[in-house]
Amino acid sequence: MEMSNDFVPKNTIIEKMNPNTKLLAIISLGISTLIFPNPALGLGVLIFLFVVSCIAKIQKTFLKVVLGFGIPITVMLLFIQGLYSPKNKTIIADLGFAQMGLEGVLYALKIVVTLLVFLGAFLLMNKTTHISNLVAALTDLGLPNKAGYLVLATLNVVPQMQKRMSVIRQSQEARGVETQGGLFNRIKAYIPLLGPVILSSLIDMQERGMTLETRGFGINGVRRTTYVKATRSPMDKPLNVILILFLLIVLILTLLMKFGIL
């Protein structure tokens, strides 16, 4: 069974890390940014993630995704929260039709950096981790094999549908069906593809499930072996400790700031 995602081998130290460490990084960095009362921490984490993307050799993709999502969402939230948030008390700009408040701007920036931290961290994991390694790592943590297969099948749905869509589109083009041109022509060409693509994907998943059952996938009380072993590196344990400590420190600082001690 071919398993695919956006992973492209680059032989970097980030790629060699255990997927569970990367999942912990998403949780730790994302929650820390979420609970911290101002956007400063999130900005620092974003800079750190960009440095990690450079180490992983995917900085161009990282910037493209983060900026492509971040710029429009920032403009939208600054307009909504900066001008019309009920929290606004300190006016920093008078635009005539509305006044921009500092509190709304800071709240908008906090939302944006939180979203971007989660997005950036997940992107790094997705680009540096093969799906099979991720599922193997989750299984090592105690995830049931059937649940692991569900995760694997779910993550593979979109890439498989894209491949089938491409094959069917090429077949149509070979038969003279126009799939390029204006928006109407594209819609006209792609709508008939949806039914066969979805049905073939569902049939394929059912056939894989039946194949696994015939090979004893559902048998209990036996020791299972796995073809794929989760990657590990010497950095995993110290990084796990650092990520947990980082989350705890941010939580303590947040509580101290909330109660006015800091």
CYANA upper distance limits for C-alpha pairs under 8 A (distance plus 0.5 A):
  3 MET  CA    131 ILE  CA      7.31
  3 MET  CA    132 SER  CA      7.40
  3 MET  CA    156 ASN  CA      7.22
  4 SER  CA    130 HIS  CA      7.74
  4 SER  CA    131 ILE  CA      7.26
  4 SER  CA    156 ASN  CA      7.04
  4 SER  CA    159 PRO  CA      7.29
  5 ASN  CA    126 ASN  CA      8.07
  5 ASN  CA    130 HIS  CA      7.28
  5 ASN  CA    131 ILE  CA      7.09
  5 ASN  CA    155 LEU  CA      8.15
  5 ASN  CA    156 ASN  CA      7.52
  5 ASN  CA    159 PRO  CA      7.00
  6 ASP  CA    126 ASN  CA      7.00
  6 ASP  CA    127 LYS  CA      6.06
  7 PHE  CA    126 ASN  CA      6.95
  7 PHE  CA    127 LYS  CA      5.09
  7 PHE  CA    128 THR  CA      6.16
  7 PHE  CA    129 THR  CA      6.44
  7 PHE  CA    130 HIS  CA      6.08
  8 VAL  CA    127 LYS  CA      7.31
  8 VAL  CA    128 THR  CA      7.65
  9 PRO  CA     15 GLU  CA      8.16
  9 PRO  CA    128 THR  CA      7.92
 10 LYS  CA     15 GLU  CA      7.94
 10 LYS  CA     56 ALA  CA      8.05
 10 LYS  CA     57 LYS  CA      7.90
 11 ASN  CA     15 GLU  CA      6.89
 11 ASN  CA     16 LYS  CA      7.89
 12 THR  CA     16 LYS  CA      7.08
 12 THR  CA     55 ILE  CA      7.65
 12 THR  CA     56 ALA  CA      6.22
 12 THR  CA     57 LYS  CA      8.28
 13 ILE  CA     17 MET  CA      7.07
 13 ILE  CA     55 ILE  CA      8.21
 13 ILE  CA     56 ALA  CA      7.76
 14 ILE  CA     52 VAL  CA      8.34
 14 ILE  CA     55 ILE  CA      7.78
 14 ILE  CA     56 ALA  CA      6.25
 14 ILE  CA    128 THR  CA      7.22
 15 GLU  CA     56 ALA  CA      7.61
 15 GLU  CA    128 THR  CA      5.30
 15 GLU  CA    129 THR  CA      6.76
 16 LYS  CA    231 THR  CA      6.45
 16 LYS  CA    232 ARG  CA      6.80
 16 LYS  CA    233 SER  CA      6.63
 17 MET  CA     21 THR  CA      7.45
 17 MET  CA     22 LYS  CA      8.08
 17 MET  CA    231 THR  CA      6.79
 17 MET  CA    232 ARG  CA      5.84
 17 MET  CA    233 SER  CA      5.78
 17 MET  CA    235 MET  CA      7.66
 17 MET  CA    236 ASP  CA      6.82
 18 ASN  CA     22 LYS  CA      7.42
 18 ASN  CA    137 ALA  CA      7.67
 18 ASN  CA    230 ALA  CA      7.03
 18 ASN  CA    231 THR  CA      5.68
 18 ASN  CA    232 ARG  CA      5.18
 18 ASN  CA    233 SER  CA      7.24
 18 ASN  CA    236 ASP  CA      7.01
 19 PRO  CA     23 LEU  CA      6.77
 19 PRO  CA    125 MET  CA      7.89
 19 PRO  CA    129 THR  CA      7.14
 19 PRO  CA    133 ASN  CA      7.47
 19 PRO  CA    134 LEU  CA      5.92
 19 PRO  CA    137 ALA  CA      6.71
 19 PRO  CA    230 ALA  CA      7.97
 19 PRO  CA    231 THR  CA      8.01
 20 ASN  CA     24 LEU  CA      6.60
 20 ASN  CA    134 LEU  CA      8.00
 20 ASN  CA    137 ALA  CA      6.74
 20 ASN  CA    138 LEU  CA      7.55
 21 THR  CA     25 ALA  CA      6.68
 21 THR  CA    236 ASP  CA      6.68
 21 THR  CA    239 LEU  CA      7.80
 21 THR  CA    240 ASN  CA      6.67
 22 LYS  CA     26 ILE  CA      6.88
 22 LYS  CA    121 ALA  CA      8.45
 22 LYS  CA    125 MET  CA      6.42
 23 LEU  CA     27 ILE  CA      6.90
 23 LEU  CA    125 MET  CA      7.96
 24 LEU  CA     28 SER  CA      6.38
 24 LEU  CA    240 ASN  CA      7.69
 24 LEU  CA    243 LEU  CA      7.76
 25 ALA  CA     29 LEU  CA      6.23
 25 ALA  CA     30 GLY  CA      8.35
 25 ALA  CA    121 ALA  CA      7.70
 25 ALA  CA    243 LEU  CA      6.91
 26 ILE  CA     30 GLY  CA      6.12
 26 ILE  CA    118 PHE  CA      6.75
 26 ILE  CA    121 ALA  CA      5.83
 26 ILE  CA    122 PHE  CA      6.85
 27 ILE  CA     31 ILE  CA      6.33
 28 SER  CA     32 SER  CA      6.47
 28 SER  CA    243 LEU  CA      6.50
 28 SER  CA    244 ILE  CA      7.19
 28 SER  CA    246 PHE  CA      7.91
 28 SER  CA    247 LEU  CA      6.02
 29 LEU  CA     33 THR  CA      6.66
 29 LEU  CA     45 VAL  CA      7.69
 29 LEU  CA    117 VAL  CA      7.63
 29 LEU  CA    118 PHE  CA      8.20
 29 LEU  CA    243 LEU  CA      8.16
 29 LEU  CA    247 LEU  CA      7.73
 30 GLY  CA     34 LEU  CA      6.65
 30 GLY  CA    114 THR  CA      7.02
 30 GLY  CA    117 VAL  CA      6.37
 30 GLY  CA    118 PHE  CA      5.76
 31 ILE  CA     35 ILE  CA      6.64
 31 ILE  CA    247 LEU  CA      8.03
 32 SER  CA     36 PHE  CA      6.60
 32 SER  CA    246 PHE  CA      8.41
 32 SER  CA    247 LEU  CA      6.11
 32 SER  CA    250 VAL  CA      6.50
 32 SER  CA    251 LEU  CA      7.61
 33 THR  CA     39 PRO  CA      8.04
 33 THR  CA     41 LEU  CA      6.67
 33 THR  CA     42 GLY  CA      5.60
 33 THR  CA     45 VAL  CA      8.40
 33 THR  CA    113 VAL  CA      8.15
 33 THR  CA    114 THR  CA      6.12
 33 THR  CA    117 VAL  CA      8.02
 34 LEU  CA    110 LYS  CA      8.34
 34 LEU  CA    111 ILE  CA      8.48
 34 LEU  CA    114 THR  CA      6.18
 35 ILE  CA    251 LEU  CA      7.79
 35 ILE  CA    254 THR  CA      7.55
 36 PHE  CA     41 LEU  CA      7.59
 36 PHE  CA    250 VAL  CA      7.39
 36 PHE  CA    251 LEU  CA      8.09
 36 PHE  CA    254 THR  CA      6.17
 37 PRO  CA    254 THR  CA      7.29
 38 ASN  CA    106 LEU  CA      7.44
 38 ASN  CA    107 TYR  CA      8.11
 38 ASN  CA    110 LYS  CA      6.57
 39 PRO  CA     43 LEU  CA      6.81
 39 PRO  CA    106 LEU  CA      7.45
 39 PRO  CA    107 TYR  CA      8.44
 39 PRO  CA    109 LEU  CA      6.54
 39 PRO  CA    110 LYS  CA      4.92
 39 PRO  CA    113 VAL  CA      7.05
 40 ALA  CA     44 GLY  CA      6.92
 41 LEU  CA     45 VAL  CA      6.71
 42 GLY  CA     46 LEU  CA      6.62
 42 GLY  CA    110 LYS  CA      7.86
 42 GLY  CA    113 VAL  CA      5.80
 42 GLY  CA    114 THR  CA      6.77
 42 GLY  CA    117 VAL  CA      7.34
 43 LEU  CA     47 ILE  CA      6.87
 43 LEU  CA    113 VAL  CA      6.88
 44 GLY  CA     48 PHE  CA      6.81
 45 VAL  CA     49 LEU  CA      6.63
 45 VAL  CA    117 VAL  CA      7.44
 46 LEU  CA     50 PHE  CA      6.71
 46 LEU  CA    113 VAL  CA      8.05
 46 LEU  CA    116 LEU  CA      7.92
 46 LEU  CA    117 VAL  CA      6.48
 46 LEU  CA    120 GLY  CA      8.06
 47 ILE  CA     51 VAL  CA      6.88
 48 PHE  CA     52 VAL  CA      6.81
 49 LEU  CA     53 SER  CA      6.63
 49 LEU  CA    117 VAL  CA      8.41
 49 LEU  CA    120 GLY  CA      7.32
 49 LEU  CA    121 ALA  CA      7.40
 50 PHE  CA     54 CYS  CA      6.82
 50 PHE  CA     59 GLN  CA      7.16
 50 PHE  CA     62 PHE  CA      7.70
 50 PHE  CA     63 LEU  CA      8.33
 51 VAL  CA     55 ILE  CA      6.95
 52 VAL  CA     56 ALA  CA      6.65
 53 SER  CA     57 LYS  CA      6.47
 53 SER  CA     58 ILE  CA      5.77
 53 SER  CA     59 GLN  CA      5.36
 53 SER  CA     62 PHE  CA      7.12
 53 SER  CA    124 LEU  CA      7.25
 54 CYS  CA     58 ILE  CA      6.57
 54 CYS  CA     59 GLN  CA      5.41
 56 ALA  CA    128 THR  CA      7.82
 58 ILE  CA     62 PHE  CA      6.62
 58 ILE  CA    127 LYS  CA      8.31
 59 GLN  CA     63 LEU  CA      6.55
 60 LYS  CA     64 LYS  CA      6.58
 61 THR  CA     65 VAL  CA      6.65
 62 PHE  CA     66 VAL  CA      6.49
 62 PHE  CA    120 GLY  CA      7.47
 62 PHE  CA    123 LEU  CA      7.85
 62 PHE  CA    124 LEU  CA      8.24
 63 LEU  CA     67 LEU  CA      6.14
 63 LEU  CA     68 GLY  CA      8.35
 64 LYS  CA     68 GLY  CA      6.15
 65 VAL  CA     69 PHE  CA      6.57
 66 VAL  CA     70 GLY  CA      6.03
 66 VAL  CA    116 LEU  CA      6.97
 66 VAL  CA    119 LEU  CA      7.95
 66 VAL  CA    120 GLY  CA      7.16
 67 LEU  CA     71 ILE  CA      6.08
 68 GLY  CA     72 PRO  CA      7.80
 69 PHE  CA     73 ILE  CA      6.91
 70 GLY  CA     74 THR  CA      6.29
 70 GLY  CA    112 VAL  CA      7.39
 70 GLY  CA    116 LEU  CA      7.30
 71 ILE  CA     75 VAL  CA      6.76
 72 PRO  CA     76 MET  CA      6.67
 73 ILE  CA     77 LEU  CA      6.56
 73 ILE  CA    112 VAL  CA      7.57
 74 THR  CA     78 LEU  CA      6.39
 74 THR  CA    108 ALA  CA      7.79
 74 THR  CA    109 LEU  CA      7.63
 74 THR  CA    112 VAL  CA      6.67
 75 VAL  CA     79 PHE  CA      6.65
 76 MET  CA     80 ILE  CA      6.77
 77 LEU  CA     81 GLN  CA      6.11
 77 LEU  CA     82 GLY  CA      7.86
 77 LEU  CA    108 ALA  CA      5.92
 77 LEU  CA    109 LEU  CA      8.46
 77 LEU  CA    112 VAL  CA      8.48
 78 LEU  CA     82 GLY  CA      5.37
 78 LEU  CA     83 LEU  CA      7.92
 78 LEU  CA    104 GLY  CA      7.97
 78 LEU  CA    105 VAL  CA      6.26
 78 LEU  CA    108 ALA  CA      6.21
 78 LEU  CA    109 LEU  CA      8.05
 79 PHE  CA     83 LEU  CA      6.24
 79 PHE  CA     84 TYR  CA      8.27
 80 ILE  CA     84 TYR  CA      6.13
 80 ILE  CA     85 SER  CA      7.42
 81 GLN  CA     85 SER  CA      5.07
 81 GLN  CA    104 GLY  CA      5.14
 81 GLN  CA    105 VAL  CA      6.75
 81 GLN  CA    107 TYR  CA      7.73
 81 GLN  CA    108 ALA  CA      6.45
 82 GLY  CA     88 ASN  CA      8.05
 82 GLY  CA     99 GLN  CA      8.46
 82 GLY  CA    100 MET  CA      5.45
 82 GLY  CA    101 GLY  CA      5.81
 82 GLY  CA    102 LEU  CA      7.47
 82 GLY  CA    103 GLU  CA      7.92
 82 GLY  CA    104 GLY  CA      4.82
 82 GLY  CA    105 VAL  CA      5.10
 82 GLY  CA    108 ALA  CA      7.73
 83 LEU  CA     98 ALA  CA      6.56
 83 LEU  CA     99 GLN  CA      6.10
 83 LEU  CA    100 MET  CA      5.01
 83 LEU  CA    101 GLY  CA      6.81
 83 LEU  CA    104 GLY  CA      7.70
 84 TYR  CA     88 ASN  CA      8.23
 84 TYR  CA     98 ALA  CA      8.33
 84 TYR  CA    100 MET  CA      8.27
 84 TYR  CA    104 GLY  CA      8.24
 85 SER  CA    101 GLY  CA      8.31
 85 SER  CA    104 GLY  CA      5.96
 86 PRO  CA    104 GLY  CA      8.46
 87 LYS  CA    103 GLU  CA      6.51
 87 LYS  CA    104 GLY  CA      6.74
 88 ASN  CA    100 MET  CA      8.25
 88 ASN  CA    101 GLY  CA      5.19
 88 ASN  CA    102 LEU  CA      6.93
 88 ASN  CA    103 GLU  CA      5.58
 88 ASN  CA    104 GLY  CA      6.08
 89 LYS  CA    101 GLY  CA      6.74
 89 LYS  CA    102 LEU  CA      7.83
 89 LYS  CA    103 GLU  CA      7.35
 90 THR  CA    101 GLY  CA      5.87
 90 THR  CA    102 LEU  CA      5.94
 90 THR  CA    103 GLU  CA      7.36
 91 ILE  CA     99 GLN  CA      6.96
 91 ILE  CA    100 MET  CA      6.26
 91 ILE  CA    101 GLY  CA      4.97
 91 ILE  CA    102 LEU  CA      6.67
 92 ILE  CA     99 GLN  CA      8.16
 92 ILE  CA    100 MET  CA      6.35
 92 ILE  CA    101 GLY  CA      6.20
 92 ILE  CA    102 LEU  CA      6.55
 93 ALA  CA     99 GLN  CA      6.33
 93 ALA  CA    100 MET  CA      5.59
 93 ALA  CA    101 GLY  CA      7.73
 94 ASP  CA     98 ALA  CA      6.92
 94 ASP  CA     99 GLN  CA      4.99
 94 ASP  CA    100 MET  CA      6.80
 95 LEU  CA     99 GLN  CA      6.24
 95 LEU  CA    100 MET  CA      7.90
100 MET  CA    104 GLY  CA      8.17
100 MET  CA    105 VAL  CA      8.17
101 GLY  CA    105 VAL  CA      6.87
102 LEU  CA    106 LEU  CA      6.69
103 GLU  CA    107 TYR  CA      6.65
104 GLY  CA    108 ALA  CA      6.57
105 VAL  CA    109 LEU  CA      6.66
106 LEU  CA    110 LYS  CA      6.62
107 TYR  CA    111 ILE  CA      6.86
108 ALA  CA    112 VAL  CA      6.74
109 LEU  CA    113 VAL  CA      6.59
110 LYS  CA    114 THR  CA      6.58
111 ILE  CA    115 LEU  CA      6.75
112 VAL  CA    116 LEU  CA      6.62
113 VAL  CA    117 VAL  CA      6.46
114 THR  CA    118 PHE  CA      6.91
115 LEU  CA    119 LEU  CA      6.56
116 LEU  CA    120 GLY  CA      6.20
117 VAL  CA    121 ALA  CA      6.43
118 PHE  CA    122 PHE  CA      6.55
119 LEU  CA    123 LEU  CA      6.48
120 GLY  CA    124 LEU  CA      6.70
121 ALA  CA    125 MET  CA      6.89
122 PHE  CA    126 ASN  CA      6.57
123 LEU  CA    127 LYS  CA      6.52
124 LEU  CA    128 THR  CA      6.57
125 MET  CA    129 THR  CA      6.18
126 ASN  CA    130 HIS  CA      7.92
129 THR  CA    133 ASN  CA      7.18
129 THR  CA    134 LEU  CA      7.17
130 HIS  CA    134 LEU  CA      6.91
131 ILE  CA    135 VAL  CA      6.76
131 ILE  CA    152 LEU  CA      7.22
131 ILE  CA    155 LEU  CA      7.98
132 SER  CA    136 ALA  CA      6.59
132 SER  CA    152 LEU  CA      7.77
132 SER  CA    228 VAL  CA      7.25
133 ASN  CA    137 ALA  CA      6.57
133 ASN  CA    228 VAL  CA      7.19
133 ASN  CA    229 LYS  CA      7.18
133 ASN  CA    230 ALA  CA      5.37
133 ASN  CA    231 THR  CA      7.30
134 LEU  CA    138 LEU  CA      6.77
134 LEU  CA    230 ALA  CA      7.57
135 VAL  CA    139 THR  CA      6.58
135 VAL  CA    148 GLY  CA      6.20
135 VAL  CA    149 TYR  CA      8.29
135 VAL  CA    151 VAL  CA      7.63
135 VAL  CA    152 LEU  CA      7.05
136 ALA  CA    140 ASP  CA      6.74
136 ALA  CA    148 GLY  CA      8.38
136 ALA  CA    228 VAL  CA      7.07
136 ALA  CA    229 LYS  CA      6.64
136 ALA  CA    230 ALA  CA      5.82
137 ALA  CA    141 LEU  CA      7.03
137 ALA  CA    229 LYS  CA      8.22
137 ALA  CA    230 ALA  CA      5.57
137 ALA  CA    231 THR  CA      8.47
138 LEU  CA    142 GLY  CA      7.23
138 LEU  CA    143 LEU  CA      6.12
138 LEU  CA    148 GLY  CA      7.74
139 THR  CA    143 LEU  CA      4.98
139 THR  CA    144 PRO  CA      6.89
139 THR  CA    145 ASN  CA      7.10
139 THR  CA    148 GLY  CA      6.99
143 LEU  CA    147 ALA  CA      7.04
143 LEU  CA    148 GLY  CA      6.92
144 PRO  CA    148 GLY  CA      6.66
145 ASN  CA    149 TYR  CA      6.71
146 LYS  CA    150 LEU  CA      6.84
146 LYS  CA    218 GLY  CA      8.41
147 ALA  CA    151 VAL  CA      6.79
148 GLY  CA    152 LEU  CA      6.68
149 TYR  CA    153 ALA  CA      6.47
150 LEU  CA    154 THR  CA      6.46
151 VAL  CA    155 LEU  CA      6.66
152 LEU  CA    156 ASN  CA      6.66
153 ALA  CA    157 VAL  CA      6.72
153 ALA  CA    205 MET  CA      7.87
155 LEU  CA    159 PRO  CA      8.48
156 ASN  CA    160 GLN  CA      6.56
157 VAL  CA    161 MET  CA      6.61
157 VAL  CA    201 SER  CA      7.82
158 VAL  CA    162 GLN  CA      6.63
159 PRO  CA    163 LYS  CA      6.77
160 GLN  CA    164 ARG  CA      6.76
160 GLN  CA    201 SER  CA      7.84
161 MET  CA    165 MET  CA      6.46
161 MET  CA    197 VAL  CA      6.73
161 MET  CA    198 ILE  CA      7.83
161 MET  CA    201 SER  CA      7.17
162 GLN  CA    166 SER  CA      6.66
163 LYS  CA    167 VAL  CA      6.75
164 ARG  CA    168 ILE  CA      6.59
164 ARG  CA    197 VAL  CA      6.75
165 MET  CA    169 ARG  CA      6.46
165 MET  CA    193 LEU  CA      7.43
165 MET  CA    197 VAL  CA      6.93
166 SER  CA    170 GLN  CA      6.64
167 VAL  CA    171 SER  CA      6.73
168 ILE  CA    172 GLN  CA      6.71
168 ILE  CA    193 LEU  CA      7.74
169 ARG  CA    173 GLU  CA      6.71
169 ARG  CA    179 THR  CA      7.80
169 ARG  CA    193 LEU  CA      8.36
170 GLN  CA    174 ALA  CA      6.66
171 SER  CA    175 ARG  CA      6.93
172 GLN  CA    176 GLY  CA      6.90
172 GLN  CA    177 VAL  CA      5.67
172 GLN  CA    178 GLU  CA      8.22
172 GLN  CA    179 THR  CA      8.32
173 GLU  CA    177 VAL  CA      5.54
173 GLU  CA    178 GLU  CA      6.84
173 GLU  CA    179 THR  CA      7.30
177 VAL  CA    189 ALA  CA      8.21
178 GLU  CA    185 ASN  CA      7.74
178 GLU  CA    189 ALA  CA      7.47
179 THR  CA    185 ASN  CA      6.97
179 THR  CA    186 ARG  CA      6.07
179 THR  CA    189 ALA  CA      5.83
179 THR  CA    190 TYR  CA      8.08
180 GLN  CA    185 ASN  CA      7.16
180 GLN  CA    186 ARG  CA      6.48
181 GLY  CA    185 ASN  CA      6.57
181 GLY  CA    186 ARG  CA      7.23
182 GLY  CA    186 ARG  CA      6.87
183 LEU  CA    187 ILE  CA      6.68
184 PHE  CA    188 LYS  CA      6.52
185 ASN  CA    189 ALA  CA      6.58
186 ARG  CA    190 TYR  CA      6.52
187 ILE  CA    191 ILE  CA      6.41
188 LYS  CA    192 PRO  CA      7.97
189 ALA  CA    193 LEU  CA      7.89
190 TYR  CA    194 LEU  CA      7.34
191 ILE  CA    195 GLY  CA      8.45
192 PRO  CA    196 PRO  CA      8.26
193 LEU  CA    197 VAL  CA      6.61
194 LEU  CA    198 ILE  CA      6.53
195 GLY  CA    199 LEU  CA      6.56
196 PRO  CA    200 SER  CA      6.33
197 VAL  CA    201 SER  CA      6.63
198 ILE  CA    202 LEU  CA      6.76
199 LEU  CA    203 ILE  CA      6.61
200 SER  CA    204 ASP  CA      6.45
201 SER  CA    205 MET  CA      6.74
202 LEU  CA    206 GLN  CA      6.74
203 ILE  CA    207 GLU  CA      6.63
204 ASP  CA    208 ARG  CA      6.70
205 MET  CA    209 GLY  CA      6.71
206 GLN  CA    210 MET  CA      6.74
207 GLU  CA    211 THR  CA      6.58
208 ARG  CA    212 LEU  CA      6.69
209 GLY  CA    213 GLU  CA      6.77
210 MET  CA    214 THR  CA      6.76
211 THR  CA    215 ARG  CA      6.94
212 LEU  CA    216 GLY  CA      7.02
212 LEU  CA    217 PHE  CA      5.73
212 LEU  CA    218 GLY  CA      8.40
213 GLU  CA    217 PHE  CA      5.49
213 GLU  CA    218 GLY  CA      6.40
232 ARG  CA    236 ASP  CA      7.41
235 MET  CA    239 LEU  CA      6.46
236 ASP  CA    240 ASN  CA      6.56
237 LYS  CA    241 VAL  CA      6.91
238 PRO  CA    242 ILE  CA      6.67
239 LEU  CA    243 LEU  CA      6.53
240 ASN  CA    244 ILE  CA      6.74
241 VAL  CA    245 LEU  CA      6.60
242 ILE  CA    246 PHE  CA      6.44
243 LEU  CA    247 LEU  CA      6.81
244 ILE  CA    248 LEU  CA      6.80
245 LEU  CA    249 ILE  CA      6.53
246 PHE  CA    250 VAL  CA      6.66
247 LEU  CA    251 LEU  CA      6.61
248 LEU  CA    252 ILE  CA      6.70
249 ILE  CA    253 LEU  CA      6.62
250 VAL  CA    254 THR  CA      6.49
251 LEU  CA    255 LEU  CA      6.78
252 ILE  CA    256 LEU  CA      6.70
253 LEU  CA    257 MET  CA      6.61
253 LEU  CA    262 LEU  CA      8.38
254 THR  CA    258 LYS  CA      6.54
255 LEU  CA    259 PHE  CA      6.76
256 LEU  CA    260 GLY  CA      6.71
256 LEU  CA    261 ILE  CA      5.61
256 LEU  CA    262 LEU  CA      6.17
257 MET  CA    261 ILE  CA      6.34
257 MET  CA    262 LEU  CA      5.37
